Amino acid sequence: QGQTDEFHLALWREWINAHPNKEMGRKLMGIPDQYKENPDNITDTLESQLHALTEIGFKDVDCHFKYGIFALFAGRK
């Protein structure tokens, strides 16, 4: 999963680098490294997260947006 994590962090950095306010982009550039260094940040697969929602009774579970490590997923209870 190391290569996948690095790919997702590269996407995140690319997104920050494209920020229209270049000064703000420079200020934000260290956040992916802070995320990576924090031992509380444990990645999991989207499939696992969707399965967990289904297992606890959510219906119509789906991912509405995904970009690198960021995802918006939901279900109906």
Gaussian input, Z-matrix of N, CA and C with variables (Angstrom, degrees):
# hf/3-21g

backbone

0 1
 N
 C     1     B1
 C     2     B2     1     A1
 N     3     B3     2     A2     1     D1
 C     4     B4     3     A3     2     D2
 C     5     B5     4     A4     3     D3
 N     6     B6     5     A5     4     D4
 C     7     B7     6     A6     5     D5
 C     8     B8     7     A7     6     D6
 N     9     B9     8     A8     7     D7
 C    10    B10     9     A9     8     D8
 C    11    B11    10    A10     9     D9
 N    12    B12    11    A11    10    D10
 C    13    B13    12    A12    11    D11
 C    14    B14    13    A13    12    D12
 N    15    B15    14    A14    13    D13
 C    16    B16    15    A15    14    D14
 C    17    B17    16    A16    15    D15
 N    18    B18    17    A17    16    D16
 C    19    B19    18    A18    17    D17
 C    20    B20    19    A19    18    D18
 N    21    B21    20    A20    19    D19
 C    22    B22    21    A21    20    D20
 C    23    B23    22    A22    21    D21
 N    24    B24    23    A23    22    D22
 C    25    B25    24    A24    23    D23
 C    26    B26    25    A25    24    D24
 N    27    B27    26    A26    25    D25
 C    28    B28    27    A27    26    D26
 C    29    B29    28    A28    27    D27
 N    30    B30    29    A29    28    D28
 C    31    B31    30    A30    29    D29
 C    32    B32    31    A31    30    D30
 N    33    B33    32    A32    31    D31
 C    34    B34    33    A33    32    D32
 C    35    B35    34    A34    33    D33
 N    36    B36    35    A35    34    D34
 C    37    B37    36    A36    35    D35
 C    38    B38    37    A37    36    D36
 N    39    B39    38    A38    37    D37
 C    40    B40    39    A39    38    D38
 C    41    B41    40    A40    39    D39
 N    42    B42    41    A41    40    D40
 C    43    B43    42    A42    41    D41
 C    44    B44    43    A43    42    D42
 N    45    B45    44    A44    43    D43
 C    46    B46    45    A45    44    D44
 C    47    B47    46    A46    45    D45
 N    48    B48    47    A47    46    D46
 C    49    B49    48    A48    47    D47
 C    50    B50    49    A49    48    D48
 N    51    B51    50    A50    49    D49
 C    52    B52    51    A51    50    D50
 C    53    B53    52    A52    51    D51
 N    54    B54    53    A53    52    D52
 C    55    B55    54    A54    53    D53
 C    56    B56    55    A55    54    D54
 N    57    B57    56    A56    55    D55
 C    58    B58    57    A57    56    D56
 C    59    B59    58    A58    57    D57
 N    60    B60    59    A59    58    D58
 C    61    B61    60    A60    59    D59
 C    62    B62    61    A61    60    D60
 N    63    B63    62    A62    61    D61
 C    64    B64    63    A63    62    D62
 C    65    B65    64    A64    63    D63
 N    66    B66    65    A65    64    D64
 C    67    B67    66    A66    65    D65
 C    68    B68    67    A67    66    D66
 N    69    B69    68    A68    67    D67
 C    70    B70    69    A69    68    D68
 C    71    B71    70    A70    69    D69
 N    72    B72    71    A71    70    D70
 C    73    B73    72    A72    71    D71
 C    74    B74    73    A73    72    D72
 N    75    B75    74    A74    73    D73
 C    76    B76    75    A75    74    D74
 C    77    B77    76    A76    75    D75
 N    78    B78    77    A77    76    D76
 C    79    B79    78    A78    77    D77
 C    80    B80    79    A79    78    D78
 N    81    B81    80    A80    79    D79
 C    82    B82    81    A81    80    D80
 C    83    B83    82    A82    81    D81
 N    84    B84    83    A83    82    D82
 C    85    B85    84    A84    83    D83
 C    86    B86    85    A85    84    D84
 N    87    B87    86    A86    85    D85
 C    88    B88    87    A87    86    D86
 C    89    B89    88    A88    87    D87
 N    90    B90    89    A89    88    D88
 C    91    B91    90    A90    89    D89
 C    92    B92    91    A91    90    D90
 N    93    B93    92    A92    91    D91
 C    94    B94    93    A93    92    D92
 C    95    B95    94    A94    93    D93
 N    96    B96    95    A95    94    D94
 C    97    B97    96    A96    95    D95
 C    98    B98    97    A97    96    D96
 N    99    B99    98    A98    97    D97
 C   100   B100    99    A99    98    D98
 C   101   B101   100   A100    99    D99
 N   102   B102   101   A101   100   D100
 C   103   B103   102   A102   101   D101
 C   104   B104   103   A103   102   D102
 N   105   B105   104   A104   103   D103
 C   106   B106   105   A105   104   D104
 C   107   B107   106   A106   105   D105
 N   108   B108   107   A107   106   D106
 C   109   B109   108   A108   107   D107
 C   110   B110   109   A109   108   D108
 N   111   B111   110   A110   109   D109
 C   112   B112   111   A111   110   D110
 C   113   B113   112   A112   111   D111
 N   114   B114   113   A113   112   D112
 C   115   B115   114   A114   113   D113
 C   116   B116   115   A115   114   D114
 N   117   B117   116   A116   115   D115
 C   118   B118   117   A117   116   D116
 C   119   B119   118   A118   117   D117
 N   120   B120   119   A119   118   D118
 C   121   B121   120   A120   119   D119
 C   122   B122   121   A121   120   D120
 N   123   B123   122   A122   121   D121
 C   124   B124   123   A123   122   D122
 C   125   B125   124   A124   123   D123
 N   126   B126   125   A125   124   D124
 C   127   B127   126   A126   125   D125
 C   128   B128   127   A127   126   D126
 N   129   B129   128   A128   127   D127
 C   130   B130   129   A129   128   D128
 C   131   B131   130   A130   129   D129
 N   132   B132   131   A131   130   D130
 C   133   B133   132   A132   131   D131
 C   134   B134   133   A133   132   D132
 N   135   B135   134   A134   133   D133
 C   136   B136   135   A135   134   D134
 C   137   B137   136   A136   135   D135
 N   138   B138   137   A137   136   D136
 C   139   B139   138   A138   137   D137
 C   140   B140   139   A139   138   D138
 N   141   B141   140   A140   139   D139
 C   142   B142   141   A141   140   D140
 C   143   B143   142   A142   141   D141
 N   144   B144   143   A143   142   D142
 C   145   B145   144   A144   143   D143
 C   146   B146   145   A145   144   D144
 N   147   B147   146   A146   145   D145
 C   148   B148   147   A147   146   D146
 C   149   B149   148   A148   147   D147
 N   150   B150   149   A149   148   D148
 C   151   B151   150   A150   149   D149
 C   152   B152   151   A151   150   D150
 N   153   B153   152   A152   151   D151
 C   154   B154   153   A153   152   D152
 C   155   B155   154   A154   153   D153
 N   156   B156   155   A155   154   D154
 C   157   B157   156   A156   155   D155
 C   158   B158   157   A157   156   D156
 N   159   B159   158   A158   157   D157
 C   160   B160   159   A159   158   D158
 C   161   B161   160   A160   159   D159
 N   162   B162   161   A161   160   D160
 C   163   B163   162   A162   161   D161
 C   164   B164   163   A163   162   D162
 N   165   B165   164   A164   163   D163
 C   166   B166   165   A165   164   D164
 C   167   B167   166   A166   165   D165
 N   168   B168   167   A167   166   D166
 C   169   B169   168   A168   167   D167
 C   170   B170   169   A169   168   D168
 N   171   B171   170   A170   169   D169
 C   172   B172   171   A171   170   D170
 C   173   B173   172   A172   171   D171
 N   174   B174   173   A173   172   D172
 C   175   B175   174   A174   173   D173
 C   176   B176   175   A175   174   D174
 N   177   B177   176   A176   175   D175
 C   178   B178   177   A177   176   D176
 C   179   B179   178   A178   177   D177
 N   180   B180   179   A179   178   D178
 C   181   B181   180   A180   179   D179
 C   182   B182   181   A181   180   D180
 N   183   B183   182   A182   181   D181
 C   184   B184   183   A183   182   D182
 C   185   B185   184   A184   183   D183
 N   186   B186   185   A185   184   D184
 C   187   B187   186   A186   185   D185
 C   188   B188   187   A187   186   D186
 N   189   B189   188   A188   187   D187
 C   190   B190   189   A189   188   D188
 C   191   B191   190   A190   189   D189
 N   192   B192   191   A191   190   D190
 C   193   B193   192   A192   191   D191
 C   194   B194   193   A193   192   D192
 N   195   B195   194   A194   193   D193
 C   196   B196   195   A195   194   D194
 C   197   B197   196   A196   195   D195
 N   198   B198   197   A197   196   D196
 C   199   B199   198   A198   197   D197
 C   200   B200   199   A199   198   D198
 N   201   B201   200   A200   199   D199
 C   202   B202   201   A201   200   D200
 C   203   B203   202   A202   201   D201
 N   204   B204   203   A203   202   D202
 C   205   B205   204   A204   203   D203
 C   206   B206   205   A205   204   D204
 N   207   B207   206   A206   205   D205
 C   208   B208   207   A207   206   D206
 C   209   B209   208   A208   207   D207
 N   210   B210   209   A209   208   D208
 C   211   B211   210   A210   209   D209
 C   212   B212   211   A211   210   D210
 N   213   B213   212   A212   211   D211
 C   214   B214   213   A213   212   D212
 C   215   B215   214   A214   213   D213
 N   216   B216   215   A215   214   D214
 C   217   B217   216   A216   215   D215
 C   218   B218   217   A217   216   D216
 N   219   B219   218   A218   217   D217
 C   220   B220   219   A219   218   D218
 C   221   B221   220   A220   219   D219
 N   222   B222   221   A221   220   D220
 C   223   B223   222   A222   221   D221
 C   224   B224   223   A223   222   D222
 N   225   B225   224   A224   223   D223
 C   226   B226   225   A225   224   D224
 C   227   B227   226   A226   225   D225
 N   228   B228   227   A227   226   D226
 C   229   B229   228   A228   227   D227
 C   230   B230   229   A229   228   D228

   B1=1.4559
   B2=1.5370
   B3=1.3189
   B4=1.4522
   B5=1.5143
   B6=1.3440
   B7=1.4612
   B8=1.5158
   B9=1.3181
   B10=1.4614
   B11=1.5234
   B12=1.3296
   B13=1.4680
   B14=1.5173
   B15=1.3148
   B16=1.4686
   B17=1.5212
   B18=1.3289
   B19=1.4659
   B20=1.5257
   B21=1.3381
   B22=1.4610
   B23=1.5279
   B24=1.3159
   B25=1.4654
   B26=1.5272
   B27=1.3258
   B28=1.4623
   B29=1.5275
   B30=1.3269
   B31=1.4703
   B32=1.5254
   B33=1.3292
   B34=1.4620
   B35=1.5225
   B36=1.3238
   B37=1.4717
   B38=1.5305
   B39=1.3244
   B40=1.4719
   B41=1.5223
   B42=1.3440
   B43=1.4659
   B44=1.5319
   B45=1.3287
   B46=1.4678
   B47=1.5226
   B48=1.3162
   B49=1.4612
   B50=1.5286
   B51=1.3282
   B52=1.4643
   B53=1.5285
   B54=1.3226
   B55=1.4638
   B56=1.5298
   B57=1.3133
   B58=1.4718
   B59=1.5289
   B60=1.3160
   B61=1.4629
   B62=1.5272
   B63=1.3228
   B64=1.4694
   B65=1.5265
   B66=1.3228
   B67=1.4725
   B68=1.5262
   B69=1.3203
   B70=1.4604
   B71=1.5295
   B72=1.3189
   B73=1.4585
   B74=1.5175
   B75=1.3275
   B76=1.4676
   B77=1.5272
   B78=1.3234
   B79=1.4649
   B80=1.5296
   B81=1.3254
   B82=1.4654
   B83=1.5259
   B84=1.3182
   B85=1.4626
   B86=1.5309
   B87=1.3076
   B88=1.4596
   B89=1.5218
   B90=1.3112
   B91=1.4646
   B92=1.5295
   B93=1.3380
   B94=1.4712
   B95=1.5274
   B96=1.3218
   B97=1.4700
   B98=1.5253
   B99=1.3321
   B100=1.4625
   B101=1.5255
   B102=1.3230
   B103=1.4609
   B104=1.5305
   B105=1.3354
   B106=1.4659
   B107=1.5237
   B108=1.3122
   B109=1.4590
   B110=1.5276
   B111=1.3192
   B112=1.4612
   B113=1.5375
   B114=1.3275
   B115=1.4650
   B116=1.5319
   B117=1.3210
   B118=1.4672
   B119=1.5278
   B120=1.3284
   B121=1.4639
   B122=1.5223
   B123=1.3043
   B124=1.4534
   B125=1.5264
   B126=1.3204
   B127=1.4633
   B128=1.5190
   B129=1.3057
   B130=1.4543
   B131=1.5221
   B132=1.3029
   B133=1.4585
   B134=1.5272
   B135=1.3033
   B136=1.4613
   B137=1.5234
   B138=1.3228
   B139=1.4600
   B140=1.5340
   B141=1.3200
   B142=1.4603
   B143=1.5277
   B144=1.3159
   B145=1.4672
   B146=1.5360
   B147=1.3259
   B148=1.4657
   B149=1.5257
   B150=1.3236
   B151=1.4667
   B152=1.5334
   B153=1.3211
   B154=1.4703
   B155=1.5279
   B156=1.3244
   B157=1.4702
   B158=1.5316
   B159=1.3281
   B160=1.4691
   B161=1.5246
   B162=1.3163
   B163=1.4682
   B164=1.5228
   B165=1.3215
   B166=1.4682
   B167=1.5266
   B168=1.3424
   B169=1.4541
   B170=1.5120
   B171=1.3175
   B172=1.4559
   B173=1.5251
   B174=1.3138
   B175=1.4647
   B176=1.5212
   B177=1.3117
   B178=1.4733
   B179=1.5268
   B180=1.3087
   B181=1.4613
   B182=1.5278
   B183=1.3252
   B184=1.4583
   B185=1.5191
   B186=1.3101
   B187=1.4605
   B188=1.5237
   B189=1.3176
   B190=1.4593
   B191=1.5215
   B192=1.3175
   B193=1.4627
   B194=1.5174
   B195=1.3339
   B196=1.4578
   B197=1.5162
   B198=1.3270
   B199=1.4524
   B200=1.5185
   B201=1.3333
   B202=1.4550
   B203=1.5118
   B204=1.3263
   B205=1.4698
   B206=1.5236
   B207=1.3283
   B208=1.4607
   B209=1.5195
   B210=1.3105
   B211=1.4646
   B212=1.5200
   B213=1.3198
   B214=1.4601
   B215=1.5235
   B216=1.3169
   B217=1.4496
   B218=1.5105
   B219=1.3181
   B220=1.4653
   B221=1.5145
   B222=1.3085
   B223=1.4508
   B224=1.5170
   B225=1.2888
   B226=1.4511
   B227=1.5257
   B228=1.3103
   B229=1.4657
   B230=1.5127
   A1=110.71
   A2=117.55
   A3=121.35
   A4=113.34
   A5=117.08
   A6=120.07
   A7=111.13
   A8=116.68
   A9=120.44
   A10=110.24
   A11=116.34
   A12=119.98
   A13=111.05
   A14=117.14
   A15=120.51
   A16=111.12
   A17=116.52
   A18=120.38
   A19=110.54
   A20=116.59
   A21=120.62
   A22=111.48
   A23=117.07
   A24=119.86
   A25=110.31
   A26=117.67
   A27=121.11
   A28=110.72
   A29=117.29
   A30=120.63
   A31=110.63
   A32=115.80
   A33=121.20
   A34=109.83
   A35=117.19
   A36=120.86
   A37=111.38
   A38=115.91
   A39=120.51
   A40=110.57
   A41=115.71
   A42=120.76
   A43=110.32
   A44=117.03
   A45=120.95
   A46=109.92
   A47=116.88
   A48=121.68
   A49=111.88
   A50=117.02
   A51=121.61
   A52=112.81
   A53=117.55
   A54=121.32
   A55=109.28
   A56=117.94
   A57=119.67
   A58=113.70
   A59=117.04
   A60=120.71
   A61=106.85
   A62=116.64
   A63=121.27
   A64=112.54
   A65=117.59
   A66=119.85
   A67=110.07
   A68=116.36
   A69=120.26
   A70=109.94
   A71=116.77
   A72=120.88
   A73=111.69
   A74=116.91
   A75=120.27
   A76=110.78
   A77=117.25
   A78=120.73
   A79=111.56
   A80=116.67
   A81=121.35
   A82=113.68
   A83=117.82
   A84=121.82
   A85=113.65
   A86=119.61
   A87=121.36
   A88=114.19
   A89=117.92
   A90=120.63
   A91=112.93
   A92=120.66
   A93=117.87
   A94=113.26
   A95=117.65
   A96=119.56
   A97=111.18
   A98=117.29
   A99=120.04
   A100=110.16
   A101=115.53
   A102=120.41
   A103=110.07
   A104=115.74
   A105=120.97
   A106=112.11
   A107=117.51
   A108=122.07
   A109=113.73
   A110=118.33
   A111=121.66
   A112=109.50
   A113=118.18
   A114=120.39
   A115=113.62
   A116=118.07
   A117=120.60
   A118=112.30
   A119=117.61
   A120=121.34
   A121=109.41
   A122=114.79
   A123=121.84
   A124=107.77
   A125=115.96
   A126=118.76
   A127=110.62
   A128=114.57
   A129=122.74
   A130=106.43
   A131=116.75
   A132=118.89
   A133=110.45
   A134=114.84
   A135=119.85
   A136=109.30
   A137=116.19
   A138=120.27
   A139=111.25
   A140=116.93
   A141=121.08
   A142=111.45
   A143=116.34
   A144=120.42
   A145=110.87
   A146=116.56
   A147=120.22
   A148=110.46
   A149=116.12
   A150=120.79
   A151=110.60
   A152=117.01
   A153=120.62
   A154=110.57
   A155=117.35
   A156=119.81
   A157=110.59
   A158=116.27
   A159=120.28
   A160=110.68
   A161=116.24
   A162=121.24
   A163=112.72
   A164=118.26
   A165=119.97
   A166=112.26
   A167=115.81
   A168=119.06
   A169=117.38
   A170=118.82
   A171=119.17
   A172=109.93
   A173=116.89
   A174=124.32
   A175=108.94
   A176=116.04
   A177=122.00
   A178=111.73
   A179=116.58
   A180=122.41
   A181=108.58
   A182=116.24
   A183=119.90
   A184=109.98
   A185=115.37
   A186=122.31
   A187=107.21
   A188=116.12
   A189=121.44
   A190=112.53
   A191=116.79
   A192=121.49
   A193=108.54
   A194=116.09
   A195=119.89
   A196=107.92
   A197=114.67
   A198=121.62
   A199=106.96
   A200=116.37
   A201=119.48
   A202=111.11
   A203=116.39
   A204=120.26
   A205=112.75
   A206=116.84
   A207=120.46
   A208=109.84
   A209=116.05
   A210=120.46
   A211=109.05
   A212=114.03
   A213=121.19
   A214=105.61
   A215=115.30
   A216=119.53
   A217=108.75
   A218=115.20
   A219=119.43
   A220=109.48
   A221=113.66
   A222=122.09
   A223=108.42
   A224=115.43
   A225=121.50
   A226=108.24
   A227=117.57
   A228=121.74
   A229=109.68
   D1=-8.83
   D2=-178.87
   D3=-60.41
   D4=-43.14
   D5=179.53
   D6=-66.68
   D7=-38.57
   D8=178.29
   D9=-64.08
   D10=-44.61
   D11=178.19
   D12=-59.65
   D13=-44.21
   D14=179.69
   D15=-63.69
   D16=-39.79
   D17=177.00
   D18=-60.74
   D19=-45.38
   D20=-179.26
   D21=-66.10
   D22=-38.30
   D23=176.91
   D24=-66.29
   D25=-36.47
   D26=176.77
   D27=-64.73
   D28=-40.09
   D29=175.42
   D30=-60.47
   D31=-43.29
   D32=-179.74
   D33=-61.66
   D34=-46.31
   D35=178.77
   D36=-62.70
   D37=-39.65
   D38=177.96
   D39=-61.48
   D40=-42.89
   D41=179.24
   D42=-63.19
   D43=-43.42
   D44=178.30
   D45=-63.58
   D46=-43.21
   D47=-178.98
   D48=-61.71
   D49=-28.19
   D50=179.77
   D51=-84.90
   D52=1.34
   D53=-179.38
   D54=-55.70
   D55=132.73
   D56=-177.66
   D57=-62.95
   D58=-28.01
   D59=177.20
   D60=-95.78
   D61=98.75
   D62=-173.66
   D63=-60.17
   D64=-35.13
   D65=177.75
   D66=-63.82
   D67=-43.80
   D68=178.50
   D69=-64.28
   D70=-40.34
   D71=178.08
   D72=-58.56
   D73=-42.54
   D74=178.38
   D75=-63.54
   D76=-38.81
   D77=179.32
   D78=-66.07
   D79=-32.51
   D80=-176.51
   D81=-85.28
   D82=-14.97
   D83=-171.10
   D84=-59.73
   D85=-25.77
   D86=-179.73
   D87=-81.07
   D88=-11.29
   D89=-175.48
   D90=-63.18
   D91=-42.70
   D92=177.73
   D93=-58.29
   D94=-37.43
   D95=177.74
   D96=-68.45
   D97=-38.13
   D98=176.50
   D99=-62.47
   D100=-41.31
   D101=177.79
   D102=-59.93
   D103=-48.14
   D104=-176.78
   D105=-63.53
   D106=-36.06
   D107=-176.41
   D108=-79.48
   D109=-15.37
   D110=-178.00
   D111=-80.98
   D112=115.74
   D113=-177.53
   D114=-66.30
   D115=-14.66
   D116=177.43
   D117=-75.73
   D118=-16.79
   D119=-179.73
   D120=-86.97
   D121=97.86
   D122=-179.32
   D123=-110.84
   D124=118.15
   D125=-178.07
   D126=-76.64
   D127=151.88
   D128=177.05
   D129=-139.70
   D130=160.33
   D131=179.90
   D132=-78.87
   D133=152.69
   D134=175.48
   D135=-61.81
   D136=-40.69
   D137=178.73
   D138=-56.05
   D139=-42.59
   D140=179.21
   D141=-64.97
   D142=-41.26
   D143=-179.99
   D144=-65.77
   D145=-43.04
   D146=178.93
   D147=-64.95
   D148=-40.06
   D149=178.04
   D150=-62.92
   D151=-41.49
   D152=179.58
   D153=-60.55
   D154=-42.61
   D155=178.27
   D156=-62.43
   D157=-42.07
   D158=178.85
   D159=-63.58
   D160=-42.65
   D161=-178.65
   D162=-62.09
   D163=-31.04
   D164=-179.12
   D165=-94.83
   D166=12.50
   D167=169.17
   D168=104.77
   D169=4.91
   D170=177.41
   D171=-77.11
   D172=145.21
   D173=178.09
   D174=-110.45
   D175=162.92
   D176=177.58
   D177=50.64
   D178=40.93
   D179=-179.80
   D180=-69.81
   D181=131.67
   D182=-178.03
   D183=-156.58
   D184=158.99
   D185=173.73
   D186=-100.16
   D187=123.94
   D188=-177.10
   D189=-96.81
   D190=-21.99
   D191=-179.14
   D192=-158.39
   D193=138.34
   D194=174.54
   D195=-148.30
   D196=131.44
   D197=175.12
   D198=-146.99
   D199=104.72
   D200=-177.57
   D201=62.77
   D202=-126.75
   D203=-178.42
   D204=-83.53
   D205=-4.51
   D206=-177.53
   D207=-96.58
   D208=133.18
   D209=178.50
   D210=-146.87
   D211=147.78
   D212=174.05
   D213=-120.00
   D214=111.71
   D215=-179.73
   D216=-134.25
   D217=154.38
   D218=-174.58
   D219=-158.89
   D220=171.63
   D221=174.99
   D222=-152.48
   D223=175.70
   D224=-178.65
   D225=-113.55
   D226=134.24
   D227=-178.35
   D228=-107.53

